[in-house]
Amino acid sequence: MLTIQKIQIYGFGKHENITITLREGVTIFYGMNEAGKTTIQQFILQMLFGFPTRQQAQRKYEPKASTKFGGQLTIWHPTYGQCTIERMKGKAAGDVTVYLEDGTMGHEELLAKLLYGYSKASFESIFSFSLHELQGIEKMSEEELTHLLLASGTTGIQQLSSLEKKLDKDASELFKKAGKVPLINQKLEHLKKLERTIKQEQGNIQTFEDKLLQLKQLDLRLEGLYSQQKTEQQNWQQLTILKQAMPLLKQQKALEKTQNSYEHVQFPPEGIRRYEQLKDRLMHETLQMEQLKEQYEGLQRKLQLALDEQVITEMSHLVNKEATWNQLVVKEQSLMDELYLIEQEIEAQFRLLGVQEKIAQDILLEETVSLQQEEQFQQQLSLLEEAEEELKFHLRSLEQLHAELDTIAQLQQQLHQESLTTEEEHILAQWPQRKRKLEQLRYGRSQRSKQQQPSIFIFIVLAISVLSCIYGVMEKNMAVIVVGAVMSLVIILYLKFARQAHEAPSKQQSQQMRELEQEENIAQTILLKKQKFEDRLLHANEQQQEKERQYVKLEYKIQRAEQVSEEVTQSLHHFLGRYRLEGNIPKTLLPELFMRIRGAQELAAKKKSTFTLLQTVQAEKNELLEQIQRVLKTEYSEQEIFMHLRTTFLTLQQEQQISQQAKEQLTSLQTKMQGVQSRINSYESEITQLFNAANVQTEKGYYEAHEQFEQQQQIKTELQAIQSQLASLNVDNKQSLLEEEQLNEKLLTLEEERGTMQVAIDHCLEQRATLQIQKENLLNDEKYGQLLQQFEEEKAVLQQLIGQWASKKALATAIHETLFRLREEKLPHVLTEVNAIFNLFTGGRYDKLLINDEGYFVAQDVSGLRYQMAELSQATKEQAYISLRMALAKTLTTSAPFPFIMDDPFVHFDRNRTDKMVQLMKEVGYERQILYFTCHDAMLEHWQKDQIVDVGALANERGVAST
């Protein structure tokens, strides 16, 4: 899949010098409003597809406080690997440069290949959607909602549908069946009015019919005169041709007289060619007969040679055994190699076991290695391993104790550095005396507080006085009111003067008390610090003592483990001495020691059997070698023996074949000689027939007859040429009988008739010209001409409008058929994928999305009931829209593996459906990258911390990876 690995912003909107490293799967961009989430989303789109131009109504996000505009995207491409796309401010869409990991650098063409040819509109119609696209979906009609879902389920349908509506609108503006406002309707009405006006004008020019009738009669007369003139012209041409053919007629008569003198000459057709061809064939066959006779005599001499058939048969039998010989040679070499390898393996086993002497090796091969002995050895080996493991464990524990003691010593040293300072010790030494003084002050304050508190009797008297005043007011008794008021005043004055008497000495004591309380807080802090220090130091000392006790125990255990290991090692050495295994055997070899001894014994047995088989093969090979040398009667090496055998056998076989071929050739030559003699006789007979056909006996007379025959044929050819010329001049035999004087008289007569005819034609032409001028004067009515011109112009405009209307209508029909084909071919495949996603979103409530017979989307629940899209809730409509987007992207996994870019499209989902959406996002995240922009912190609960990018914190982390 195509993955965005890193976003580097030089300057874009409010962001500047920011680097964001992304991961595969799902990445959440979180931030409050105005944090810059949409800016990052638009940065990704504009880096891929270019900055908006001035003609586009989109924001360009040029930074306000920086001159740098642009940035980089680092992506992983399935075909090109890691690529870097850099786009900076430049031409309309910016200057883009693409860097591949192999060092290749390109621009817009290479970027188009990376993006699989997708445009920004195509990308946003599938892989990028936001809350803004879903706003108002609850207010859409059934048709509008279906169109929106179709546009999300099939790529390009939205643009085609918009174009179809525009073309239908433009066509309606040109023509409507019962309309008056469209241009074509107006032109048709205007043409009808013009046609009525033209018909009225035509009624005014009916007076010209007489002139037209006269012109027509003149045209007929002229036609007759021209016909007569043409006939006379043809006659004149025939007489002229006959005059030109008179010399040819004379030459024809002379050649016919000469031809009569060669009528007795006879010669066979193609006689010379046939004679010379027969003559060449006769000579060729005669030479061939001589050659065949020579070959016949040579073959008879070859047949005198004799061959030994028994030797050839025996050689053939031995040659057929070459494969057996090669198998024996290969088998011998293989057995020798195998024997060598077995010996090498045996030596390697002995080297591993440490047995070098021959006697010790023989003893080891003969020694029994039973399972009981191996079990006894394994028990001792297990004891050794247990002892060594225990020793290693104790040594590791000892190293750990050393480290822990070092740590405790460092802690003690650090604690001594954190002990109380001299000043703190001095404060603690003076604190008991200061504490007693503080306690005295606190006791004095408590006593004064008791003295200051008025007695209960005074308050009771004050309450009675107040009640007396109230009672006097209620009973309107002045004496009671005065007594109560006086008593209340006296008590209040007493309390006031008593408090002032005690306040003066308490201020100084309060100040001193506050100072002592501050000293008390400091002393308590120091005491707490001292207590913690003593506790930590005591704990560290206790840990040190405990570790020292453990150290002593470990040393004892190590000594015991070393002793056990040494005893087991000695026992193993004594056990191995029985097998002559001396020296230090590697411990890695001990567990498989008996297996290696058995392996050595098996190799020794295999060596013995291999050696026996080798001897058998060598005996069979030597026997075959002796047979070959006896037949060849010469000794050769093993490598060359069969080569010489094949050479000798082939030589004898060729001689045998030559002898057989010679016999066959003799028979064939006899047949050929008979055929050649037959052809010679045939050719001689045909030559005699040619001489008889020419009435000659010799070759010379035959050639003279041919010359006379050629002269006769030449005369016939000349006569045919003259006759063809006369035929081309259309001269027949009757005309050839005319004399030259008669011919001249006929020509003069025709000349006079032609002159009279031309005078009559000129007179008719003058009359017709006069009538034509009169007709043109009558027809020079400008109004009628202007009406005709206007009518033609209006017709031309109407034709143009009709052409425009027809093209728009045809294009709209083609788009409609394309949309229908997209809907019928591509959408069913997408709907197959969308049903599982929609069922997951809705918690299994709705089973599938489908299109009914009227072409509208409906949702079918699990019970089979179908609901129109307008009947669904706002969130369910949005879920249908998102399901189609997800399904379409799934069908394009191979051809367009782009990441999803989503801007908070789930705000109307409840918690359950939001959880389902999160589940789907996690599943889709395995197939393609998802970039999700949100301002809702509730979405953060579903994702890990390393999947979240805090957009608000990017401004404080410029240039630092955000994940």
C-alpha positions, 0 to 999 in steps of 0.5 A: 500500500502507498503510505505517507511516512513523514510530513515536513512543512516549510511554511503552510498556513499557520504552520512553519518548520514542522516535521511529523513522522507517521506510522502505518495503520491509523494516525489520529490528528487531535486538536481544538478548533483553529489548531491547524488540523485542516491546514495539515489535511490541505497540505497533504492534498496540495503537496500531491495535486498542486496549489490552487490557481487563481481561477479556483475558489479554494484557499491557497494557505500562503503563510502570513509571516514567512516567505517560505511556502511549501514542504515535503512528503515522504511516502512509501510506494509499492512500485518505486519504494521510498519517494520524496515529493517536494513542492515549492511556490512557483508556477500556478500549481507550484514547482514539484520535484520527486526524488526516488530512492535510486537517485532518480529525479522527476517532476509532474510526469513522475508524480502522475505515475506515483499517483496512478494517474488520479486527479485531485477530484478523483482522489477526493471522491473516494479517499478524502471526505469530511463532516462538511460533505455529510452536513445537510444529508438529513434534508435531502430528497430521495432522489438527491440522496440516491444520487449522492450514494451513487456518486460515492459508490462509483468513481466519476459518476458525479462529474458525468451526472452534472455534465448530463444535467447541463447538456439537458438544460442547454438542449432545452434552451434550444428546443422544446416540443411545445415551447415558444421561448427556445431559439429553434422554436422562434426560428421555425415560426419566423421561417413560416412567416417568411414563406407566406410573404414569398408566396405573395411576391410570387403571385405578383410575377405571373405576368412573365409566363408568356416570355418564359414560354417564348424562350422555351420554344426558342430553346426547342428550335435551337436544340433541333438546329444543333442536332442537325449541325451535329449530324452534318459535322459527323458526316464531314468528319467521316469523309475527312477520315476516309480521305486520310485512309486512302494511302493505307488502302493502296498499301493493303492491296499491294500486300495481298498480292505478295501474300498470294505467292507464299501460299504453298509454304508449310512449317510446323508450329514453333518448329525451330524451338521444338527442333532445337529443344529435341536436339539438346535433349538427344545430346544430353541423353547420349552423354548421360548414357556414356556416364552410366556405362562408366559407373556400371563398370566401376561398381562391378570392380567394387563388388570383388572385395570380401568382408568377414561377417563374424568379426563384424557381428562380434564387434557389434555385440561388444559396442552395445556393451559400451553403456555397461563399460561406462557404468562399470567405470563410473561405479568403480570410481564412485566406490573408490570415492566412497571408500576414500570418504569413509576412510576420511570420516573414520579418521575424523571420528578418531581425531574427535575422539582423540585416538591416534594410534592404530592399535587403539583404533582397532581396540575401539572398533572391536569394543562393545558399546552397549546401552547399559554402558551408555546409560552408566556414562550418561548418569556420570555425565549428568552428575558432572553437568549438575555440579557445574551448573550449581557451581555456575549458579553460585558464582553468578550469585557471588557476582551479584552479591559483590554488585549489591555490596558495592551499591550499599557502600555507595548508598552509605557514602551518599547518606553521609553526604546528606547528613545534617549541617553544622547550622542545623545541628546548632538549631537542634541544640538550641531548640529545647530552650526555645521550645519551653519559652514557646510553651510558656507564651502559649499558656499565658495566651490561653489564660488571657483568653479565659480572662477576656471572655465575659462571664455568663452572668454578664451576658444574662444581665445584658439579655434581660436589659434588652428584653426590658427595653423591648417589653417597655416599648411594647407596654409603653412603660418609659420607666422600664425602657430607661432602666433597661437602656441604662443597664445595657449601656453600662454593660457594653462600656464595661466590655469595651474598656476591659478588652482595650486593657488586655490588648496592649500587652498581647501584641508584643507577645504575639509577635514573639510567638509567631517567630518561635512558631517559625523556629518550631517549623524549621526544627520539626523539618530538621528533626524529620530529616534527621530521623529519615537519615538515621532510618535509611542509614540503619537500613543500609547497615542491616542490608550490608550485614545480611549480604556479608552473611550470604557471602560467607555461605556462598563461598562454602557452597562454591568450595563444595561444588568444586569438590563434587565436580572434580570427583565426577571428572576423575570418575569419567576419566577412569571410565573412558580409559577402558576405551583408550580415550585419553586426554581432555575430551571437549565437554560438547562431545561428551553427550554424543560420545557413544554415538560417535563410537557407534558411528565409527564402527558403522563406518568401518563395516561400511568400508568393508562391504564397499571394498568387497563390491569394488573388487567385484566391479573391477573383475567384471571390467577386466573380463570385458577389457580382455574380450575387446583386446582379443577382437581388436588383436591389439592392446589399448589403455582403458580410456581409449579401448572403446574409442578404437573399438567404435572406430574399427567397427564403423570402418568395417560397417561402412565397407559392408554398407558400400558393398550393399549400396554397390549392388543396389546401384548396379540394379538402379543403373541398369534401369536408368540405362534402359530409360535413357535408351528409350528416351533417345529413340523417342527424340529421334522419332520426333525429329523425323516427324518435324522434317516430314511436316516441313517436307524436307530431309535434312537440317539445312532444308528445315532451316530454309523452310523456316525462313520462307515461313517467317516472310509469310508471317511478316506479310500477314502481320503487316496486313493485320496492322493496316486493317486495324488502322482502317478499323480505328478510322471506321472505314469499311470496304464500301467506302474504300471503293470511292474514288478520290474525286468523288470524295472531294465533291461530297466534302464541298457540298457538306461545307455549304450546308454547314454555313446555311445551318450556322446562319439559322442558329445565329438568328435564333440566338439573337431572339433568345437574347432579346427575350432573356434581357426582358425577363431579367428586367422583369425579375430585378425586383429587390424585395423578392430577392431580399426575401429569398436571401433572408429566407436562406440565411434564416434556414442556415441559422436554423440548421446550425441551431439544430446541429447544436441541439442534436450534438448536445442531445446525443452527448447527453444520451451517451452520458446517460448510457455510460452512467447506466453502464457504470451503475449496472457493471461496477456498482453491483461489485461495490455493493457486494463489499458494502453489505458487510461494512453496513451490517457492522456499522448498524450493529446487525440491524440492516442486512444490505444496501440495494437499488430497487426497480425505480433506481433508488437506494433502499436499506433492507433489515434482517427481517427482510423489510426495506426502508427508503433512504429518506426514512433512515436516521441522520447517522444511518444515512451517513453510515451508508455513505461511508460504507460505500466509500470504504467498499469502493476503496476496497475494490481499488486496493491494487489499482489505487492503494492510497491512504484514507483522509477523514475529517471528523465524519462520525460526530452523529454516531452513538457510542456503539456505532462509533466503536464499530467504526473504530473497529472497522478503521483498525481492520482497514488500517492493515490494508491501507493507511488512515489519517483521521482529523478530530477535535473530540477527545472521546475518540482518543480513548480508542487509540494508543498514545503513539498513534495520536498527533497533538496538533496544538503542541506542534507549534512548540515542537518545531522540527521534532517528530510527533509520534 
